[in-house]
Amino acid sequence: MTEPTVPQKPKSRGRARGSYEISTELRMRIAQMHELGASLKEIARTFNDEGIPAARGGQWSQSTIRAALNQMGKDTGRFRIVKDVKELILKMHRDGLSAYRIAQELENQNVPNSRGEVKWYPRTVGRIVKGGTESVRH
């Protein structure tokens, strides 16, 4: 005969509010490093090299840095574009070109994207036109 199973208390979901907090001083340092042009990966690497534990006690990653910056209302846009290229895209859009046509024109003019490649996607152009999540490098 098998023993009856005792109902288990359901596991709680999420974490307690305020747990795993990052100190104000560390938040300010993250923001300052980001504003000075350090990438998310560079900031994480710096903290790991200095032996500073992440909020949960582990290693820093791009995701933890991005989360901290986003919580502070800072733009961490994945889509980075050189200011002059953004202005060129916006001008082409004002001239009536579609995102598809702008992407073709950028490739025809050998304009590199943020990775240095001459490859443009209409979706990326559309994000830039809409002023979405991308940030501007000067």
N, C-alpha and C positions, 0 to 999 in steps of 0.2 A: 504494500500500500504506500502510495506517495504522500508525502507531507503536503498539507495545503500551503500555498505561497502567501506570504504576508505582503499586502500592498505596500509598495515603497513610496516614500514621499517624493513627489516630482522634483526634479532638479530645477534650481532657480535658473532663470535665463538672464543673460547680461551680467553686468557688474554693478556694484553699488555706486550711486552717484558720488562723485568726488574721489573715487578710488583711482589709483594709478595717476595721480596728478603730477604734472611737470612744474617745477618751481618757477616763480615769476622771473627770477634771474636767468634761468636757463631758457625760458621762452623769449626773453629780450635778446639773449645771445643768438638764438636761432633766427629771429627776425632780422637782427643786424647783419649776420652772416649772409642771409638770403638777399637782403637789400644791397649788399656789397657785391653780389654776383655769384656767390658760392652756389653750386648745384645742391640738390637735395642729397645726392649720393656723397658729395664732398663733406657736407655738414655731418651726415651720419658717420662717415669714416673718421672725421676729426674727433667726435665724441667717443667712438669706440677706441681709437688710438689713445685717447686721454683716460680711458678706463671709467668713463661716466656711464653708469647703468641707465638703460631706458626706463620708462615709467613702470613697467612690469618687472624690472630687474634684469632683463635680457640685453641683447644687442640692439643698437639703433639700426634702422633701415630707412630707405627712402619713404616708405609708407608712414612710419612713425613721425618723420620730419614733416611730411605733407599734412598729416592729420593735425599736428601742432600748429602749423601755419594756417590751415583752414579754420581751425578753432579761433584763431586770432583775426580772422577775416582777411587774411593775406591771399593774394592770387598766386597759385602754384601751377598755373596752366601748363598742361602737357604740350600744348601746341605753341611753340615759340617761333617767332618770325622776325626777321630783321625789319626795322622801322621803314626803310626805303621800299622794301618789297610790299609791305602792308599798304603804303601809300599808293604804289603802282596798282595793286589789286583794287583798292577802293576807287581809283581814277577810272580803271577799265569798267568797273561796275557802274559808276556814274555815267559812263559813255554808253551804257546799255548792253554790255556783254554779259552773257550768262556765266554761271560758275564753271560749266563745262568748257565754254569757249575761253574763259580766262585761264584755266588750267592748261589748255592747248597752247595759248599764246606764251605763257611763262616757259613752257618747255621749248617752244620754237625759238624763244629769245635766250635760251640756255641760262635761265635764272635758277640758281640752286635753292632748294628748300632748307629747312633748319638742320637737316642732316648733311648738307653739302651736296645732295644729289639733285640732278635735274629731272625730277619726277614730281608731278603735282596731281592731286586728286580733286575733283569737283567738290567733294564733301569738305575737304580742308579749306578750299577757297570760300565755300559757303560759310564756314565757321568764322573766318576772318572778316568777311563782309558783315556778318551779323554781330561782330564784336563779342563773340562767345568767350571761351575759356582761354584763349591764347594770350600770352603776354608779349611785350615788345622788348627786344634787345636793341640797344643803341650802338 
